[in-house]
Amino acid sequence: MNIDFSTDYLGFKLSTPLVASAGPVTSLPQNLPRLEEFGAGAIVLPSLFAEQIEHEELAVYDFYSEMDEAHAESRSYFPEMDFYNSGRDKYLQNIELAKQSVKIPVFASLNCRAAGQWTREAKRLQDAGADAIEINIYDVVADIERDSRAVELEQVKIIESIRSQVQIPIAVKLGPYYTALPHFARQLADAGANGLVLFNRYLEPEMDLQEMSVQPHLELSRPNEMRLPLRWIAILRDVLPISLAGTSGVHSPGDAIKLIMAGADVVMMTSAMLKMGVDHMESMFLGMKTWMHANEYTSITQMKGSMSRKNCPDPAGFERSNYIKAIVSYV
Ligand SMILES: Cc1cc2nc3c(=O)[nH]c(=O)nc-3n(C[C@H](O)[C@H](O)[C@H](O)COP(=O)(O)O)c2cc1C
């Protein structure tokens, strides 16, 4: 039995629904052909940060306006960020190199919290050959004066601004913390987003009781985290006509299949490959193939959305009633 693994995402016909998400795996050029060979349908490069772009532009301004050297120096250089994603100019070269090394689509990524001059960078990414741009909006709203409406409007403004500058597809990668996600998601679509990537993982800081300091802390995801995007993709699939990517906690073929059944067009992976190696992409692909064969599915299209909120036997299972049932079922 032949299985058609192709899927539509952001207007592309991808050969498989498995995408290597932005992170250390895609930051190494030598990994890209291997990912393609192992079954990735597309690749998202690591993010370029809005702060990085803005600081570089300020440094140029400082240089020409002959401000004092120390001032310029202090604002001009973010070595850790440059180490992570090669820096702003090299990032453009990396897009070109990535495009030469694989045939599958290559998406660039911008990481930001608010609109600004940095959004002009999107045009440079497009000109360098990126097939699409993923915008990762990562904000921690600590200001008590900012209400949710203002925060959401700011984020919509980011997408409007980028949409006005590029013709290539835009995906928006969001965290899960929105009061009314479907309504906000529709606003992003109206602003020009062609897809949503659900969800970004927020990395919570740790406290060091010896040093009495707050430390950055990174833990890789665990498999059960995919149930958060599972719920929201199932809910959004029936109400939004744009592409949906499931990410966070995709570790096994079963995780990917569940997200696709909920309605994801693609699933993305980073942690599992950091733990198990780049060839985990192939295990995912082969595992999905085996499962689909055993369960007589002939295509990804046939599976996609078959268990979305509207299509599953118990739509309320994705809502509050699930919470009540789960609580009372605990013995
Ligand atoms: C070390 C590390 C670096 C990451 N860098 C980026 C990044 O540059 N841009 C981005 O959008 N997401 C980044 N991510 C998030 C991943 O793309 C992914 O969304 C997240 O890890 C959840 O997926 P997972 O459970 O498969 O890891 C990073 C994740 C890790 C672990």
The ligand as an SDF file (V2000), in Angstrom:
LIG
                    3D

 31 33  0  0  0  0  0  0  0  0999 V2000
   18.1610   25.1490   22.7690 C   0  0  0  0  0  0  0  0  0  0  0  0
   16.9220   25.6110   22.0480 C   0  0  0  0  0  0  0  0  0  0  0  0
   17.0000   26.6910   21.1880 C   0  0  0  0  0  0  0  0  0  0  0  0
   15.8520   27.1600   20.5430 C   0  0  0  0  0  0  0  0  0  0  0  0
   15.9240   28.2300   19.7030 N   0  0  0  0  0  0  0  0  0  0  0  0
   14.8170   28.6990   19.0860 C   0  0  0  0  0  0  0  0  0  0  0  0
   14.8750   29.7920   18.1950 C   0  0  0  0  0  0  0  0  0  0  0  0
   15.9280   30.3440   17.8970 O   0  0  0  0  0  0  0  0  0  0  0  0
   13.7110   30.2440   17.6700 N   0  0  0  0  0  0  0  0  0  0  0  0
   12.5150   29.6550   17.9170 C   0  0  0  0  0  0  0  0  0  0  0  0
   11.4920   30.0910   17.3960 O   0  0  0  0  0  0  0  0  0  0  0  0
   12.4320   28.5820   18.7410 N   0  0  0  0  0  0  0  0  0  0  0  0
   13.5410   28.1030   19.3160 C   0  0  0  0  0  0  0  0  0  0  0  0
   13.4600   27.0140   20.1380 N   0  0  0  0  0  0  0  0  0  0  0  0
   12.1480   26.3950   20.3620 C   0  0  0  0  0  0  0  0  0  0  0  0
   11.9410   25.1740   19.4490 C   0  0  0  0  0  0  0  0  0  0  0  0
   11.9180   25.5610   18.0890 O   0  0  0  0  0  0  0  0  0  0  0  0
   10.6010   24.4880   19.7630 C   0  0  0  0  0  0  0  0  0  0  0  0
    9.5260   25.3220   19.4220 O   0  0  0  0  0  0  0  0  0  0  0  0
   10.4710   24.1160   21.2310 C   0  0  0  0  0  0  0  0  0  0  0  0
   11.6660   23.5610   21.7310 O   0  0  0  0  0  0  0  0  0  0  0  0
    9.3480   23.1290   21.4230 C   0  0  0  0  0  0  0  0  0  0  0  0
    9.5000   22.0060   20.6100 O   0  0  0  0  0  0  0  0  0  0  0  0
   10.1510   20.6350   21.1450 P   0  0  0  0  0  0  0  0  0  0  0  0
    9.2970   20.1050   22.2100 O   0  0  0  0  0  0  0  0  0  0  0  0
   10.1870   19.7470   19.9360 O   0  0  0  0  0  0  0  0  0  0  0  0
   11.5080   20.9810   21.6210 O   0  0  0  0  0  0  0  0  0  0  0  0
   14.6040   26.5140   20.7650 C   0  0  0  0  0  0  0  0  0  0  0  0
   14.5600   25.4000   21.6070 C   0  0  0  0  0  0  0  0  0  0  0  0
   15.6890   24.9270   22.2420 C   0  0  0  0  0  0  0  0  0  0  0  0
   15.5730   23.7240   23.1330 C   0  0  0  0  0  0  0  0  0  0  0  0
  1  2  1  0
  2  3  1  0
  2 30  2  0
  3  4  2  0
  4  5  1  0
  4 28  1  0
  5  6  2  0
  6  7  1  0
  6 13  1  0
  7  8  2  0
  7  9  1  0
  9 10  1  0
 10 11  2  0
 10 12  1  0
 12 13  2  0
 13 14  1  0
 14 15  1  0
 14 28  1  0
 15 16  1  0
 16 17  1  0
 16 18  1  0
 18 19  1  0
 18 20  1  0
 20 21  1  0
 20 22  1  0
 22 23  1  0
 23 24  1  0
 24 25  2  0
 24 26  1  0
 24 27  1  0
 28 29  2  0
 29 30  1  0
 30 31  1  0
M  END
$$$$
